[in-house]
Amino acid sequence: MSRLQSMELLVSAVREGSFSAAGRRAGLSPASVARHIAALEAQLGVQLVNRTSRSLTLTEAGEEYHARLEQILLDIQEAEDAATALQSTPRGVLRVHSRMMFGMRVVTPLIPEFQARYPELRVELRLSERPAQLAEQEFDIDLRIGPPPDSQLKQRLLLRSERILVASPGYLAGRPPLDVPEELHAHRCLTYWIGPEEIVWRFRRNEVMREMPMPAGFSTNNGEVLRQLAMAGHGIALLDDYTVQHDLLAGRLSRVLPDWQATNTTIFGSGIYAIFHQARLLPAKTRAFLDFLAEALPRVTAGEGLTALTGRSASD
């Protein structure tokens, strides 16, 4: 029985919360996972896991052992990545996490082209609104808005963006033109739900600033829902420019208050960052995906207000 495999199964069981979940991930039965953990305990001469609880918990010795194991396994993975980083053909599994709208509107249409270019590389794409925990959730890349606060992670800015106000031509027809942000209060505004706090939109033009609590006609935590409702004529939405660029070009949406910068946070300009593990040599699969995005993004997000960064290697 491989001691390294037993270590990996212990870390996986703690992360997944059960022997069953760890077994499914490794293609093993829960009983097989339990045997691996028991063998590890026998080798160490100490109990690592409490078996009296319905949920998996660690003993005090198990807590200490698990904390050290995580770093050891990360070091082993980095050593393996360094050994294969210069391989000519990226292969294996690339696990990517992305924000919902960027993943749906930008990344997903690019996946067939990427996998046709690298047929030996399988991509797992997961979407959510929360930043991924790269090490804990075993992601290779996280595509998120804004750089990470963790200095141990590397970052690459892939796309500069801004938030803009949009509505359908049908919604705007017959209504007075909007010239200043205060006139939004006479309209139905579709807002992004961030939390229980009051929804505030901020506006800037030259040196003039406006900050306005927004009475939401509708609120959701999903940008695609806001986009669909805006196109259906349900009101005015504040969305990232890359998510609606093609709708603007096709005439499905029109920009509102184009002379004003707008945001629902405190930052007017933002961007999509690729976040990945700090490593001396970047794995070939990670480098391939980052370089592909840098090449492809200017094509799929071409238009006013979108500036993709190109010409930089993944190690920059």
N, C-alpha and C positions, 0 to 999 in steps of 0.2 A: 504494500500500500504506500503510495507516494506521500512523503511527509509534506512536500510543497503543495500538493493538491489538497491535503487535509487543511493546511493553513488557509488556502484560498477559499475553501468551503466554509471555514469558520467565519472569515471576514464577510463572505457573501451572505451567510445565514444571519449575521448581526445586521447587515445592511438591509436585507430583504424582510427580516422580522420573523423568519421561520425556516425550519429544515426543508419544508415542502417547497417554498419559493426558491430557496437556494438550489434544491435538487432540480426543479424545472429549468432553471437557468443553465445548470451544468449537464442536463440530460441524465440525471440520476434519480433514483427513488429516495423518498425521505429516510427510509431505513438505511440506505447506503450512506447518505450524508451523516446520519447518526453514528454509523460504524466508524466513519472517518474521524469524527470528533472524539469518539470514545478512544480510538487508537492514539490520537494526539494526547489526550489526557493520560493514557497509560504510559506513553513515552516520557511525559513530563512529571508524572507522579503527583498530579494536582487536578482538582476538579475545576473546569473552566465554565461550564454551563449549568445553570439551575434547571432541573427537570421537573420541579414540582408545580411550576406556573404554567398556565395555558399559553402564555406568551413567552417568547424566548428572552431570557435575561442572563447576564454574565455574573459570575462570582467576582469577588474582589481581585483574585488572581487572574480571572478571565479578563477583567477590565484592563489590567496592566498589560497582559499579554497581547490583547487585541490592539491596544494603542500602538504598541511597538510593531506588531505585524503589519498594520496598514502602511507604515513608512517603509518597512522592509520590502513588501510586495510592490510598492510604488517604485522603489529603487531598482528592483528586478525588472519591472516593466520598462523603466527608462533605459536600462542596460540593453534590453532586447530591442527597443526602438532604435537606440544608437547603432546597434549591430546591423539593423536592416534599413536604416535611414537612406542609404545611398543605393538601394536596389533600383534597377532601371524600370521595373514594372510594379507599380503600386498594386497590392493585393490584400486580401483579408476583409475585415469588417471595419467600416468607418461609421462611427456613431456621432450624429450631428443633432444638436438641439437648437431650436430657433423660436423667436417670438412668433405668435400666430400669424399676423398679417404678412410679415416679411417672408415667413416660410411658405404661406399659401400663395401669395401674389407674385413672389419673385423667385424663391428657391425651387419650388416644386416644378415649374415649367422647365427648369434647367436640368433636372435630374436625368431625363432620358439621354440628353446630349453628353452629360458627364459619364454616365455608365456605358454608353457606346464607346467612348474614348478609353475607358478603363474597365473592360469587361470582367477582369479578375477581382474587382473591388466591389463589395456589396455595401450599399448605403442603408443605414437605419436612421430615419429622420423622425424626431419627436418634436411636437409643438406644444407650447404652453406660454402663459404670460409671466411666469416666474423665471428668474435667472437659474440656470442649471448649476449644480454642484459637480464640477468636472470629475474630481477624484471619486467622490462617494457614489455618483451615478454612472461612472465609467463612460463619460462622453469624451470624444476627442476634440470637438469644437462646439462652442456655444456662440450663436449669432444673436447679439443683444443690442439694445439701444444704450449707448453710453459706455465708457470704459469701466473696467472692474476696479473696485477699491482694493482688491488683493494684489499687492505688488509681486507676489510669487507667481502670478499668471502673466503670460504674454498676451499682447493685443495687437491687432492690425485693423486700422480703419479702412473699411471697404467702400463705404458710401456716405457722403454728406447728404443731409436732408433737412427739411423744415416742415413745420405743420402749417396747413392752409385750410381756409374755410371753403366749403363747396356745397352746392345744392343743385338740384336738377333744373333745367330750363323751364320745365312745366311748373315747378314750385315758384320760381321767380317771376313768371309771366303774370302781368297784371298787378304786381306789387310794386310799390315805390322803390327806386334804386337805393341801395345801402351806401352811404357815404362815410359814416362814422360808426365806431363800435357800439355806441349807446343805442343806435337804432335796432340792434339785434333783439332788444327786449320786446319788440313788437312782433317777433318771429318765433316759430317753434324751433328750438335748438336741440340737437341730438348730441348728448354728451357721453364721454367715456368715464365709467365709474372707476375711481381709484380707491376709494374708501369712504368711511362715514362722514368725512369732513365735507364742508361746503365746496361745491364745484366753482372754481374761479378760472376765468379766461383772462389772459394778459395780452395787451396789444402795444405795439411800438411802431412809431413812424418818425423818422429823423430823431429829434430829442424829446418827442411827445410820448408819454407813457399813459396807458389806461389799465386799470385792474377792475374787473367786473365780476361779481357773483352772478352765476348764470342759473336762472330758473329753468330746469331741464324739462322739456316736453317729453323726453324719453332718455333713458340712461342704460348702458350696458357695459360689460367689461370685455367686449369683443369688437375690434375695429371693423371686421368684415360685416357684422350686423349693421353698424353705423353706415358703412358704404352702401349696402343694399337698400337701406331705408332712405338714404339721401337720393339714390337713383330712382326710387319709387315715388319721389316727390313728398316725402314725409317731413322734411325740414332741412336745416342747415347743420352740417357736421364739420368737426375739426379733425383732420386726418393727416397722416404723413404723406408728403407729396408723391413718393414713389408708389404708394398704394392706389392712387387715383390718376396717375399721369395718362394712362391709356384711355381712361374714361373722359378726361378733359379733351384729349385729342379727337376722340370719337364723337364728342358733343353730348355724351350722356350726362355729364356734369359740367357746371360752370363755376368759376372761381368767384368768391364773394370777398369784398374788401381787399382787392389785390394790392393796394398801396400800403397795407398794414401787415407787419409781422404779427404772428399770433402763436400762442402756446397755452397749454393747460398745466404747465409746470412753471418753474422759474427760469427755464433755459429756452431761448428762442431758436438757436441753431443746434442741431444734434447730428447723429450719424449712426450707422450700423457698424458695430465692431465684431470682429472674429476674436474670440477668447480661446486660448489653448494653453496646454501645459508648458511650463518652462523646461526646456531641454537644450543641451548643447547641440545636438543634431536632431532636426525635426523629422519625424517619420515621413516616409515618402508619400503615404496615403494622405496625411494631413497637408503636406506641402502641395500635393496635386490639387486638392480641393480648393485651397486658398488661392492658388495661382489661377485656377479655372474661374473662380468667382471674380477675381480682379480683371480677367479677360472678358468675361461674359456680361458683367453688370453694365458697362457702358452701352451695350447693345439693347438690353431689355429695359433699361431705365432712362433711355435717351429722351431729352426734353428739357425745357427751361426749368430751372430750380433744382436739377439733379446733376451732381458732379461726382462721378465715381473716380476713385483713385486708382491709377494704373501705373505700370512700370516699376513696381516695387516687388522684391522677392519676399517670400514668407518669413525670412530671417531678419528683415529690416526692423 
